[in-house]
Amino acid sequence: MTPQRSNSSGAVRAYIAFFEALRPASLNELDRYFASDVHFRDPFNDVTGRDAVRRIFEHMYMHTEEPRFIVEGWMCEDNTASLRWQFQCRLEGLAISVPGMSFVRFDDRGKVTEHIDYWDPAAGIYEQLPLLGSLMRYLRRRLSAKDSSR
């Protein structure tokens, strides 16, 4: 007997709805969406386990104001999805918007077994901060290749 595959696009849609509605109270629902041994990685974290993922979100809520994810597009093949999103929050009163992508793998029950985020912390956060932003923008201009076709 072969295992029954979940409806992948249905699992992706449910996961997106969960992510876009994510609030501190919804952290109690992580077991509905994440496998117990989920692997999660972003530019600052690389953890395994649902409890570790919860701590990352709790940390986000402690250190940012009004954080939210807006999924702008997604693709799904078999049990794997790619999500294109914007993360918005306020950091010490400053509005921050960070574009990113996530690679998400689902098990046969529709639970996330792997969630890998790809985003640029320099452009996404550091360049938006008043003092550090000036330095980061200067470094980006200084280190970028000049257009040699001009």
C-alpha positions in Angstrom: 0.0 0.0 0.0 1.4 3.4 -1.0 1.1 6.4 1.3 -1.7 8.8 0.3 -0.3 12.2 -0.7 -1.8 15.3 0.8 -3.4 17.9 -1.5 -0.2 19.9 -1.8 -1.8 23.1 -3.1 -4.4 22.9 -0.3 -1.6 22.5 2.3 0.3 25.5 0.8 -2.9 27.6 0.8 -3.6 26.7 4.5 0.1 27.5 5.4 -0.1 30.9 3.6 -3.3 31.8 5.4 -1.7 30.8 8.7 1.4 32.9 8.0 -0.5 36.0 6.9 -2.7 35.8 10.0 0.2 35.0 12.4 -0.2 36.6 15.8 1.2 35.7 19.2 -2.0 33.8 20.0 -1.7 31.7 16.9 1.6 30.3 18.0 -0.5 27.8 19.9 -1.5 26.3 16.5 2.1 25.6 15.3 1.5 21.8 15.7 -1.3 22.0 13.1 1.2 23.3 10.5 4.7 22.2 11.4 6.0 18.6 11.9 7.6 18.1 15.3 11.1 17.8 13.7 10.7 20.7 11.3 13.9 22.3 10.1 13.8 26.1 9.9 16.5 28.4 8.6 16.8 32.2 7.9 19.7 34.6 7.8 19.9 34.6 11.7 18.6 31.2 12.7 19.1 27.5 11.8 17.0 25.3 14.1 15.3 22.0 14.2 12.0 21.3 16.1 8.7 23.0 16.5 9.6 24.4 19.9 12.7 26.1 18.4 10.5 27.6 15.7 8.1 28.9 18.3 11.0 30.7 20.1 12.0 32.4 16.9 8.5 33.8 16.4 8.3 34.8 20.1 11.5 36.6 19.7 10.1 38.4 16.6 7.1 39.6 18.6 9.3 40.8 21.5 11.6 42.8 19.3 9.4 44.2 16.6 6.1 46.1 16.5 3.2 45.0 14.3 5.1 42.3 12.4 3.2 40.7 9.5 3.9 38.6 6.4 2.2 39.3 3.1 2.6 36.5 0.6 2.7 38.0 -2.9 3.0 34.8 -4.9 3.7 31.1 -4.7 4.4 28.0 -6.8 4.0 24.4 -5.8 5.2 21.1 -7.2 4.6 17.8 -5.5 5.2 18.5 -1.7 7.4 21.5 -2.3 6.5 25.2 -2.5 8.2 28.5 -3.1 6.6 31.6 -1.5 7.4 35.2 -2.4 6.6 37.6 0.5 7.1 40.9 2.2 7.7 41.1 5.9 6.5 44.4 7.4 7.0 45.7 10.9 8.0 48.7 12.9 11.4 48.7 14.6 11.8 51.4 17.2 9.1 53.4 15.4 10.7 53.0 11.9 8.6 51.2 9.3 10.5 48.3 7.8 9.6 46.3 4.7 11.7 43.3 3.8 11.2 41.2 0.6 12.0 37.6 0.7 11.4 34.0 -0.5 10.8 30.8 1.3 11.4 27.2 0.2 8.8 25.0 2.1 8.6 21.2 2.0 5.5 19.4 3.3 5.2 15.8 4.5 2.4 13.5 3.3 0.1 14.8 6.0 0.5 18.4 4.8 2.8 19.5 7.7 5.9 21.6 7.1 9.1 19.6 7.4 11.4 22.3 6.1 11.1 26.0 5.9 14.1 27.9 4.5 14.0 31.7 4.2 16.0 33.7 1.7 16.3 37.4 2.2 19.0 40.1 2.4 19.4 41.5 5.9 21.6 44.3 4.6 19.0 45.6 2.1 16.1 44.5 4.1 16.9 45.9 7.5 20.3 47.5 7.9 20.0 49.9 5.0 16.7 51.1 6.4 18.1 52.2 9.8 19.3 55.8 10.0 23.0 55.6 10.9 23.8 52.1 9.8 21.8 52.6 6.6 24.1 55.4 5.4 27.1 53.2 5.9 25.5 50.2 4.2 24.4 52.2 1.2 27.9 53.7 0.9 29.5 50.3 1.0 27.0 48.9 -1.6 27.8 51.8 -4.0 31.6 51.5 -3.3 31.7 47.7 -3.8 29.3 47.4 -6.8 30.7 46.8 -10.3 30.4 49.8 -12.5 28.4 49.4 -15.7 31.2 49.1 -18.3 28.9 49.5 -21.3 28.6 53.3 -20.9 
